[in-house]
Amino acid sequence: EQCLFPLPEPQDLFQASQMKFEDFQKDLRKLKKDLKACEVEAGKVYQVSSKEHMQPFKENMEQFIIQAKIDQEAEENSLTETHKCFLETTAYFFMKPKLGEKEVSPNAFFSIWHEFSSDFKDFWKKENKLLLQERVKEAEEVCRQKKGKSLYKIKPRHDSGIKAKISMKT
């Protein structure tokens, strides 16, 4: 009952099969473009603002833009590394891309694992249920055996009272 499913959840594998590296790359390019636009807009504000009203806006914006560039670059590196790991994993399992594609898609790879994980989970649940029922039966049998063996022994009663003496005389 307390056992944890040893594979990734089928729903997680299904969600992984729906992702596309191209979509993430496109989103990161858009973020980079938006960050540049933000930087340009901040520069325009710097130009039209008087020096006395520029702080703390300029300082905060510069800090924000620097941190956003660091985060954006880290995300690009992370995506590149993840894509590389994915390709290595597909090569490990000897998966070949479909005709007309240059590499194995997450959909092709994770769809297979989704089906396997779903089937495995169904059998795993049934097997766990059977094991649990078996353990309950064993526990019940142990209880029956313990109940069958009394903890105390009952000795036959010896008549030693007045009734016994009278009945023995007759």
C-alpha positions, 0 to 999 in steps of 0.5 A: 500500500505504501509502495511508490510507483517506480516509473514516471507518471504516465500523465507526465510522460504524455505532457513531455510528449507534447513539448517541442524544442522549437517552441521553447527556442522561439519563446526564448528568442521572443523574450530576448527581443522583448528585453532589447525593446525594454532596454531601448524604452528605458534608454528613451526614458533616460533621455527625456527625464531630468537628472533629478527624477532619473534615480532610482528608476535608472538604477533599478532598470539597469539592475533589472536588465542586467539580471534579465540578460543573465537569466535569459542566457542561463535559460538558453544554455539550459535548453541547449543542454536539455536538447543535447541530453535528449538527443543522447538519450534517444541515441542510447535507445537506438531511436531513429528519426522518422522519414523527412525529420532530421532528429527524433521528436519528443512526441515520438520518444515519449509517446512510446514511454507513455504507453509503456508506463500506462500499461506497467502502472495498471499491472503494477496496481493489480500486482500490489493489490494481490500482494496486499490480499495475500499478506492479509490472508497470511495475517488472518491465518497467523491469528487463527493459529494463535487463537487455536492454541489457548494461552491457558490450559483447562483442567478437568474439574475434580469433584472434592465437595460435599456432593462428590462425597455423598455421591461416592457413598451411594 
